[in-house]
Amino acid sequence: MRIALGTALNLLGLAAPLPVALWAIPDLLSSLGAERFTWLSILWALSAYSGVLDLGVARALTQHLATELARSAVPQRVGSLCATAMMLIGLLGLVLGAGLVLSAGPLVTWLGSPDHQQEAQSAVAVLACAVPAMLLGAAGRGVLEALLAFGRINAVRVPAGILTVLGPWSAVMQGGSLVDVAWVLVAIRTAAMVAWVGLAWRAMPAWRAHPAGSRQWLRPLLRSGSWLTVGNLVGPLMGYLDRFMVAALLTVTAAAHYVAPQEIVSKLWILPGALMAVLFPTFAAQILTRSRDVERIGAQAMHWIILVCLPLCLALALFSTEIISQWLGSDFAVHAARVLAWMAWGMFWGCVAQLPFTLLQSGDAAALTAKLHVAELLVFVVALGAVVPGAGVEGAAAVWAIRCFIDAGCLFLLCRMRFPDLRPWSGASLLALVLSSTLMFAGSWLSSVELRAAWCLLCIGLMCWFARRRPAMFRSERR
């Protein structure tokens, strides 16, 4: 019940900005133009991405705190763990913020935006002021996640997420520049940090009683965090690097045809993300105690990820032209519709992959995921460089989607190798999922909207019937 409630609260917190974004993005695109809108999307990406540049300490804090609470919860150890992590993250935030200021000029120059270069460079430099706040906010949220206090987390996340979209919209509608937008984002991130850290401080009496850090936690936090940060760096980097490369290899204007569909599909991350935030500390405690509940919970999580994410991604792929046309106009859809179709297929596998990824990281196997993603990053960059100049934005979307599919397969294989005694899902069910979902998404190539609508209804109906009649296909191998 706590997992279901925590997931529902996380879903509310993560989904709250979506209606606002759908309403605001057309106005932002119209007011800013394609090039400056791309820069706004980059500011959003930087504000979301910089929170993972903490050497994995926030994620490691959640993992170690969850295991400490499951083991013995000695107040002195718990308090010193929280204090040490906060000091580390605060120092890292200052260093990374300064680094972003220094790299603002080269970043803007590399992307090649001569018409708005000074404005974009100043905006990136301003946003760097929020980096320490974003890292400390992630740490405060990590403490609350270990406590499964998702109600408190989302009491802050809901207004912060809405304001992250509404604030820039308001600034632009009043004639503000990208620099003004950056200052708005700094204020929002700072306020969220104060709220999350304050809630974590109140929720942890052991931290208040023992607020001094301890050297004994430096090595565990940095050891776990070093691999976690590689995964946390490389994973999101592959999610955003394509934006930068498309802008650099083509034009910033062409990148808008890539960024807008990506903004649509990227919102689907909230569905598995809401569940994984709850499962991470839960899996960490259960693996420590060798509980067989890992298998049951993992099988149920797989079941619901498929039943929720597959119909949504399929609908985006099948009706990509109609969705883009209604949202941003038929001229825009000519360039962006196939991009959305490819990304919807890739996003489905990205959603599924979150489950084995979370299981590996909660089981102290972050080194495996980090090494995998480093290898994928190298191949991904080479593939983008080879495909994008000739195939354009659709080619970039295809590379991104195929990378998501391969990543999911590798993560499931690593789970089988790392946890040979655990069987949360069967090999037969995964193979059936690959074959059936590939056939479903192939319907996006049908020319008639009526045929695609009929195909969508048929696929969703068969999936629901099969899940009801053969639920074991989505369950553990172990009976």
C-alpha positions as CSV (number, residue, x, y, z in Angstrom):
1,M,0.0,0.0,0.0
2,R,2.9,2.4,0.8
3,I,4.4,1.7,-2.6
4,A,1.0,2.4,-4.4
5,L,0.5,5.6,-2.4
6,G,4.0,6.8,-2.9
7,T,3.8,6.2,-6.6
8,A,0.4,8.0,-6.8
9,L,1.9,11.0,-5.0
10,N,5.0,11.1,-7.2
11,L,2.8,10.8,-10.3
12,L,0.8,13.8,-9.2
13,G,3.9,15.8,-8.5
14,L,5.6,15.0,-11.8
15,A,2.4,15.3,-13.9
16,A,1.2,18.6,-12.5
17,P,3.3,20.7,-14.9
18,L,2.2,18.8,-18.0
19,P,-1.1,20.7,-18.7
20,V,0.7,24.0,-18.1
21,A,3.5,23.0,-20.5
22,L,1.1,21.9,-23.3
23,W,-0.7,25.2,-22.9
24,A,2.4,27.4,-22.7
25,I,4.8,25.9,-25.3
26,P,2.9,27.2,-28.4
27,D,2.9,30.7,-27.0
28,L,6.6,30.4,-26.1
29,L,7.4,29.1,-29.6
30,S,5.4,31.9,-31.2
31,S,6.9,34.7,-29.1
32,L,10.5,33.5,-29.0
33,G,10.8,32.0,-32.5
34,A,12.3,28.6,-33.2
35,E,15.9,29.5,-32.3
36,R,15.3,31.3,-29.0
37,F,12.8,28.6,-28.1
38,T,15.5,26.0,-28.5
39,W,17.6,28.0,-26.1
40,L,14.8,28.0,-23.6
41,S,14.6,24.2,-23.9
42,I,18.4,24.1,-23.3
43,L,17.9,26.2,-20.1
44,W,15.2,23.8,-18.9
45,A,17.5,20.9,-19.7
46,L,20.4,22.5,-17.8
47,S,18.2,23.3,-14.8
48,A,16.9,19.6,-14.7
49,Y,20.3,18.0,-15.5
50,S,22.6,19.9,-13.1
51,G,20.9,18.2,-10.2
52,V,22.6,15.0,-11.1
53,L,26.1,16.5,-11.1
54,D,26.7,15.8,-7.4
55,L,29.0,12.7,-7.8
56,G,25.9,10.6,-7.0
57,V,26.1,11.6,-3.4
58,A,22.3,12.4,-3.2
59,R,21.4,9.0,-4.6
60,A,24.0,7.3,-2.5
61,L,22.6,9.1,0.6
62,T,19.1,7.6,-0.2
63,Q,20.6,4.2,-0.6
64,H,22.8,4.2,2.6
65,L,20.1,5.9,4.7
66,A,17.5,3.3,3.6
67,T,19.8,0.5,4.6
68,E,20.7,2.1,7.9
69,L,17.1,2.6,8.8
70,A,16.4,-1.1,7.8
71,R,19.4,-2.4,9.8
72,S,19.5,-0.6,13.1
73,A,18.9,3.2,12.8
74,V,21.6,4.2,15.3
75,P,20.9,8.0,15.7
76,Q,24.5,9.1,15.6
77,R,25.3,7.1,12.4
78,V,22.1,8.4,10.7
79,G,22.7,12.0,11.7
80,S,26.4,12.0,10.7
81,L,25.4,10.4,7.4
82,C,23.0,13.2,6.5
83,A,25.4,15.9,7.6
84,T,28.3,14.5,5.7
85,A,26.3,14.2,2.5
86,M,25.0,17.7,2.8
87,M,28.4,19.2,3.2
88,L,29.8,17.3,0.3
89,I,27.0,18.3,-2.0
90,G,27.2,21.9,-1.0
91,L,30.9,22.0,-1.9
92,L,30.2,20.3,-5.2
93,G,27.5,22.7,-6.0
94,L,29.8,25.7,-5.6
95,V,32.4,24.1,-7.8
96,L,30.0,23.0,-10.5
97,G,28.2,26.4,-10.5
98,A,31.6,28.2,-11.1
99,G,32.4,25.6,-13.8
100,L,29.1,26.4,-15.7
101,V,29.8,30.1,-15.6
102,L,33.2,29.6,-17.2
103,S,31.9,27.2,-19.8
104,A,28.9,29.3,-20.8
105,G,30.8,31.1,-23.6
106,P,32.3,28.0,-25.2
107,L,29.0,26.2,-25.0
108,V,27.1,28.9,-26.8
109,T,29.9,29.3,-29.4
110,W,29.9,25.5,-30.1
111,L,26.2,25.5,-30.7
112,G,26.6,28.3,-33.2
113,S,23.9,31.0,-32.4
114,P,25.3,34.3,-33.7
115,D,22.0,36.1,-33.6
116,H,21.4,35.5,-29.9
117,Q,24.9,34.5,-28.7
118,Q,25.3,37.2,-26.0
119,E,21.8,36.7,-24.7
120,A,22.2,33.0,-24.5
121,Q,25.6,33.2,-22.9
122,S,24.3,35.5,-20.2
123,A,21.3,33.3,-19.5
124,V,23.5,30.2,-19.0
125,A,25.8,32.1,-16.7
126,V,22.8,33.4,-14.6
127,L,21.4,29.9,-14.4
128,A,24.7,28.7,-12.9
129,C,23.8,30.6,-9.7
130,A,21.1,28.0,-9.1
131,V,23.4,24.9,-9.3
132,P,24.3,24.8,-5.5
133,A,20.6,25.1,-4.7
134,M,19.6,22.4,-7.1
135,L,22.1,20.0,-5.7
136,L,21.2,20.7,-2.1
137,G,17.5,20.3,-3.0
138,A,18.2,16.9,-4.5
139,A,19.9,15.9,-1.3
140,G,17.0,17.0,0.9
141,R,14.7,15.1,-1.4
142,G,16.9,12.1,-1.1
143,V,16.5,12.1,2.7
144,L,12.8,12.3,2.4
145,E,12.8,9.4,-0.2
146,A,14.7,7.2,2.2
147,L,11.9,7.9,4.7
148,L,9.3,7.2,2.1
149,A,7.9,10.7,2.8
150,F,6.6,11.3,-0.7
151,G,3.7,13.5,0.5
152,R,6.2,16.0,1.7
153,I,8.3,15.7,-1.4
154,N,5.4,16.4,-3.7
155,A,4.0,19.2,-1.6
156,V,7.1,21.1,-2.9
157,R,7.4,19.4,-6.3
158,V,3.9,20.3,-7.5
159,P,4.2,24.2,-7.2
160,A,7.9,24.1,-8.2
161,G,7.2,22.1,-11.4
162,I,4.3,24.3,-12.4
163,L,6.3,27.5,-11.8
164,T,9.2,26.1,-13.8
165,V,6.9,26.4,-16.9
166,L,4.6,29.2,-15.9
167,G,7.4,31.5,-14.6
168,P,9.3,31.6,-18.0
169,W,6.0,31.9,-19.8
170,S,5.1,35.0,-17.7
171,A,8.5,36.5,-18.2
172,V,8.4,36.1,-22.0
173,M,4.8,37.3,-22.3
174,Q,5.9,40.5,-20.5
175,G,8.7,41.0,-23.0
176,G,11.5,39.5,-20.9
177,S,14.7,38.1,-22.4
178,L,16.3,34.7,-21.9
179,V,18.3,36.3,-19.1
180,D,15.0,37.2,-17.3
181,V,13.9,33.6,-17.7
182,A,17.1,32.3,-16.2
183,W,16.6,34.5,-13.1
184,V,13.1,33.2,-12.7
185,L,14.4,29.6,-12.8
186,V,17.1,30.5,-10.2
187,A,14.4,31.9,-7.8
188,I,12.2,28.8,-8.2
189,R,15.1,26.3,-7.7
190,T,16.3,28.2,-4.6
191,A,12.9,28.3,-3.0
192,A,12.4,24.5,-3.7
193,M,15.8,23.8,-2.1
194,V,14.9,25.7,1.1
195,A,11.6,23.8,1.4
196,W,13.0,20.3,0.8
197,V,16.0,20.7,3.1
198,G,13.8,22.2,5.8
199,L,11.4,19.3,5.6
200,A,14.2,16.8,5.7
201,W,15.7,18.5,8.7
202,R,12.4,18.4,10.6
203,A,11.7,14.8,9.6
204,M,15.1,13.5,10.9
205,P,15.5,14.0,14.7
206,A,18.8,12.0,14.5
207,W,20.2,14.6,12.1
208,R,19.2,17.5,14.4
209,A,20.7,15.7,17.4
210,H,23.9,14.9,15.6
211,P,24.4,17.6,12.9
212,A,28.2,17.1,12.6
213,G,29.7,15.3,9.7
214,S,32.0,12.3,10.0
215,R,34.9,11.1,8.0
216,Q,33.6,7.5,8.2
217,W,30.9,8.3,5.7
218,L,33.2,10.0,3.1
219,R,34.5,6.8,1.5
220,P,31.1,4.9,1.4
221,L,29.3,7.9,-0.1
222,L,32.0,8.6,-2.6
223,R,32.5,5.0,-3.5
224,S,28.8,4.4,-4.1
225,G,28.4,7.9,-5.6
226,S,31.3,7.6,-8.0
227,W,29.6,4.9,-10.0
228,L,26.2,6.4,-9.4
229,T,27.3,9.7,-10.8
230,V,28.8,8.2,-13.9
231,G,25.4,6.6,-14.6
232,N,23.5,9.7,-13.5
233,L,25.8,11.8,-15.8
234,V,25.8,9.6,-18.9
235,G,22.2,8.5,-18.8
236,P,20.7,12.0,-18.8
237,L,23.5,13.2,-21.1
238,M,22.3,10.7,-23.8
239,G,18.8,12.0,-23.2
240,Y,19.9,15.6,-23.9
241,L,23.1,15.3,-26.0
242,D,21.1,14.8,-29.2
243,R,19.6,18.2,-28.8
244,F,23.0,19.9,-28.8
245,M,24.4,17.7,-31.6
246,V,21.4,18.3,-33.9
247,A,21.7,22.0,-33.3
248,A,25.5,21.8,-34.1
249,L,25.3,19.4,-37.1
250,L,22.2,21.0,-38.7
251,T,20.9,24.4,-37.4
252,V,19.4,25.6,-34.2
253,T,16.1,26.2,-36.2
254,A,16.1,22.6,-37.4
255,A,16.7,21.5,-33.8
256,A,13.3,23.0,-32.9
257,H,11.6,20.2,-35.0
258,Y,13.5,17.7,-32.9
259,V,13.1,19.4,-29.5
260,A,9.3,19.9,-29.6
261,P,8.5,16.2,-30.1
262,Q,11.1,15.3,-27.5
263,E,9.4,17.6,-25.1
264,I,6.2,15.6,-25.6
265,V,7.6,12.1,-25.2
266,S,10.0,13.1,-22.4
267,K,7.0,13.8,-20.1
268,L,6.2,10.1,-20.2
269,W,9.3,9.5,-18.0
270,I,7.1,10.6,-15.1
271,L,5.2,7.3,-15.3
272,P,8.0,4.9,-14.4
273,G,9.9,7.6,-12.6
274,A,7.1,8.0,-10.0
275,L,7.3,4.3,-9.3
276,M,11.1,4.0,-9.4
277,A,11.5,6.7,-6.8
278,V,9.6,4.5,-4.4
279,L,11.2,1.3,-5.4
280,F,14.8,2.5,-5.1
281,P,14.8,2.7,-1.3
282,T,12.4,-0.3,-1.0
283,F,14.7,-2.5,-3.1
284,A,17.8,-1.3,-1.2
285,A,16.3,-2.4,2.1
286,Q,14.9,-5.7,0.8
287,I,18.1,-6.7,-1.0
288,L,20.0,-6.1,2.3
289,T,17.6,-8.4,4.2
290,R,17.5,-10.9,1.2
291,S,13.7,-10.6,1.1
292,R,11.9,-12.5,-1.7
293,D,9.5,-9.6,-1.9
294,V,11.9,-8.1,-4.5
295,E,10.6,-10.7,-7.0
296,R,6.9,-10.1,-6.3
297,I,7.2,-6.3,-6.4
298,G,9.5,-6.4,-9.5
299,A,7.0,-8.5,-11.4
300,Q,4.0,-6.3,-10.4
301,A,6.0,-3.2,-11.4
302,M,6.8,-4.7,-14.9
303,H,3.1,-5.5,-15.3
304,W,1.9,-2.0,-14.6
305,I,4.6,-0.2,-16.6
306,I,3.7,-2.2,-19.7
307,L,-0.1,-1.7,-19.2
308,V,0.2,2.0,-18.7
309,C,3.1,3.1,-20.9
310,L,2.5,0.9,-24.0
311,P,-0.9,2.3,-24.9
312,L,0.3,5.9,-24.4
313,C,3.4,5.5,-26.5
314,L,1.6,3.6,-29.2
315,A,-1.0,6.3,-29.5
316,L,1.7,9.0,-29.8
317,A,3.4,6.9,-32.6
318,L,0.2,6.2,-34.5
319,F,-1.2,9.7,-34.4
320,S,2.1,11.7,-34.5
321,T,1.0,13.8,-37.5
322,E,-2.4,14.7,-36.1
323,I,-0.9,15.5,-32.6
324,I,1.8,17.8,-34.0
325,S,-0.6,19.5,-36.4
326,Q,-3.1,20.3,-33.7
327,W,-0.4,21.5,-31.3
328,L,2.1,23.4,-33.4
329,G,0.6,23.5,-36.9
330,S,0.6,21.4,-40.1
331,D,3.8,23.0,-41.5
332,F,5.7,22.1,-38.3
333,A,4.2,18.5,-38.5
334,V,5.8,18.0,-41.9
335,H,9.2,18.0,-40.3
336,A,8.4,16.7,-36.8
337,A,5.7,13.9,-37.1
338,R,8.1,11.1,-37.9
339,V,10.4,12.3,-35.2
340,L,7.6,11.9,-32.7
341,A,6.8,8.4,-34.0
342,W,10.4,7.2,-33.6
343,M,10.7,8.8,-30.2
344,A,7.4,7.2,-28.9
345,W,8.8,3.7,-29.7
346,G,12.1,4.5,-28.0
347,M,10.4,6.1,-25.0
348,F,8.4,2.9,-24.4
349,W,11.7,0.9,-24.0
350,G,13.1,3.7,-22.0
351,C,10.2,3.4,-19.6
352,V,10.6,-0.4,-19.3
353,A,14.4,-0.1,-18.8
354,Q,13.9,2.0,-15.6
355,L,12.9,-1.2,-13.7
356,P,16.1,-3.2,-14.2
357,F,18.2,0.0,-13.9
358,T,16.7,0.8,-10.5
359,L,17.1,-2.8,-9.3
360,L,20.8,-2.8,-10.2
361,Q,21.5,0.6,-8.6
362,S,19.6,-0.3,-5.4
363,G,21.5,-3.5,-5.2
364,D,24.9,-1.7,-5.1
365,A,25.6,-2.6,-8.7
366,A,25.8,0.9,-10.1
367,A,29.2,0.1,-11.6
368,L,27.5,-2.2,-14.1
369,T,25.0,0.4,-15.3
370,A,27.7,3.1,-15.4
371,K,30.0,1.0,-17.6
372,L,27.2,0.1,-19.8
373,H,26.1,3.7,-20.3
374,V,29.7,4.9,-21.0
375,A,30.0,2.3,-23.8
376,E,26.6,3.3,-25.1
377,L,27.5,7.0,-25.1
378,L,30.5,6.5,-27.3
379,V,28.4,4.5,-29.8
380,F,25.6,7.0,-29.6
381,V,27.8,10.0,-30.4
382,V,29.4,8.2,-33.4
383,A,26.0,7.1,-34.7
384,L,24.5,10.6,-34.4
385,G,27.6,12.1,-36.1
386,A,27.2,9.6,-39.0
387,V,23.5,9.7,-39.4
388,V,22.3,13.3,-38.7
389,P,24.0,15.2,-41.6
390,G,22.4,12.9,-44.1
391,A,19.1,11.9,-42.5
392,G,18.3,15.0,-40.5
393,V,16.1,15.2,-37.5
394,E,14.3,12.0,-38.3
395,G,17.6,10.1,-38.5
396,A,18.6,11.5,-35.1
397,A,15.2,10.3,-33.6
398,A,15.8,6.8,-35.0
399,V,19.3,6.6,-33.5
400,W,17.9,7.8,-30.1
401,A,15.1,5.2,-30.2
402,I,17.3,2.3,-31.2
403,R,19.7,3.3,-28.4
404,C,16.8,3.1,-25.9
405,F,15.8,-0.4,-27.1
406,I,19.4,-1.7,-26.9
407,D,19.8,-0.1,-23.5
408,A,16.7,-1.9,-22.1
409,G,18.0,-5.3,-23.4
410,C,21.4,-4.9,-21.9
411,L,20.0,-3.8,-18.5
412,F,17.8,-6.9,-18.3
413,L,20.8,-9.1,-19.1
414,L,22.9,-7.4,-16.5
415,C,20.1,-8.0,-13.9
416,R,20.1,-11.7,-14.8
417,M,23.9,-11.8,-14.3
418,R,24.1,-9.7,-11.1
419,F,21.1,-11.4,-9.3
420,P,21.1,-15.0,-10.6
421,D,18.8,-16.1,-7.7
422,L,16.1,-13.5,-8.5
423,R,13.6,-13.9,-11.3
424,P,11.2,-10.9,-11.2
425,W,10.4,-11.5,-14.9
426,S,10.8,-14.4,-17.3
427,G,12.8,-14.5,-20.5
428,A,9.8,-15.7,-22.5
429,S,7.7,-12.7,-21.4
430,L,10.4,-10.3,-22.5
431,L,10.7,-11.9,-25.9
432,A,7.0,-11.9,-26.3
433,L,7.0,-8.2,-25.4
434,V,9.7,-7.4,-28.0
435,L,7.8,-9.2,-30.8
436,S,4.3,-7.9,-30.0
437,S,5.3,-4.3,-29.4
438,T,7.3,-4.1,-32.6
439,L,4.3,-5.3,-34.5
440,M,2.1,-2.7,-32.8
441,F,4.4,0.2,-33.5
442,A,4.7,-0.8,-37.2
443,G,1.2,0.4,-37.6
444,S,2.5,4.0,-37.5
445,W,3.5,3.6,-41.2
446,L,-0.1,3.1,-42.3
447,S,-1.2,6.1,-44.4
448,S,-4.8,6.4,-43.5
449,V,-5.8,7.9,-40.1
450,E,-8.8,5.6,-40.0
451,L,-6.6,2.5,-40.4
452,R,-4.3,3.7,-37.7
453,A,-7.2,4.3,-35.4
454,A,-8.5,0.8,-36.0
455,W,-5.1,-0.6,-35.5
456,C,-4.6,1.3,-32.2
457,L,-7.9,0.0,-30.8
458,L,-7.2,-3.5,-31.9
459,C,-3.7,-3.5,-30.3
460,I,-4.9,-2.1,-27.0
461,G,-7.9,-4.4,-26.9
462,L,-5.7,-7.5,-27.5
463,M,-3.2,-6.3,-25.0
464,C,-5.8,-5.9,-22.3
465,W,-7.4,-9.2,-23.1
466,F,-4.1,-11.0,-23.0
467,A,-3.0,-9.4,-19.8
468,R,-6.3,-10.5,-18.2
469,R,-6.2,-14.0,-19.6
470,R,-2.5,-14.6,-19.3
471,P,-1.2,-12.4,-16.4
472,A,1.6,-14.9,-15.7
473,M,3.4,-13.6,-18.8
474,F,4.2,-10.4,-16.9
475,R,5.1,-12.2,-13.6
476,S,8.1,-13.8,-12.1
477,E,9.7,-17.0,-13.4
478,R,9.6,-18.4,-9.9
479,R,6.3,-20.0,-9.1
